Amino acid sequence: EAGVAQSPRYKIIEKRQSVAFWCNPISGHATLYWYQQILGQGPKLLIQFQNNGVVDDSQLPKDRFSAERLKGVDSTLKIQPAKLEDSAVYLCASSLGPARLNYGYTFGSGTRLTVV
Amino acid sequence: AQSVSQHNHHVILSEAASLELGCNYSYGGTVNLFWYVQYPGQHLQLLLKYFSGDPLVKGIKGFEAEFIKSKFSFNLRKPSVQWSDTAEYFCAAYYGNNRLAFGKGNQVVVIP
């Protein structure tokens, strides 16, 4: 099966600029996640969607980050304005359902963001 | 807070050596445990997972992990590593709150 697609692979922007990332999950996967992985740390969940509804966005810095999944398939994550500390790899993952039901996650290759 | 701890962030070993990576999770009732691997330039891949049953779990590529409830541990092992095992390894725990908590990872370098 095709994997989770993410674009772009790399992005370099100046602080205070805006940036958007795109994710196309595996077909049929209802649950979609965005993670932030800062260098030297494990991935941290930013937001989880179940179809087109938000399940958990408690760790999303809502003053600058936003995400949507309008049709329950593709998703975009936006940062506006970016700060230096936003430099990280942004991972998208999808699953058939919540992890507690024994559904595994499939991760995309990520977008590496560098804010200068 | 629900958290996962991994120690010895950087591990360097020779081919054929044995590997053991420690993982401890904080208590939170029923927990599901995972090990993920990230090869250079590639995405995170699931190595193995534990939900219930036999505490010794076998995964792909000769890896195994043992769930020890009394120690809140889920250590990863491989008896004989290969150069191709050079990667970053992440332990993760799911506490049923829709959130997969990751450890900081172990960077493993296998010298041919």
Interface residues (C-beta under 8 A of the other chain):
Chain A: G3 V4 Y33 G40 Q41 G42 P43 K44 L45 Q48 V55 D56 L91 A93 P98 A99 R100 N102 G104 Y105 F107 G108 S109 G110
Chain B: V4 Q6 H9 N32 Y36 Q42 H43 L44 Q45 L46 K49 F51 F90 A92 Y94 G96 N97 N98 R99 L100 F102 G103 K104 G105
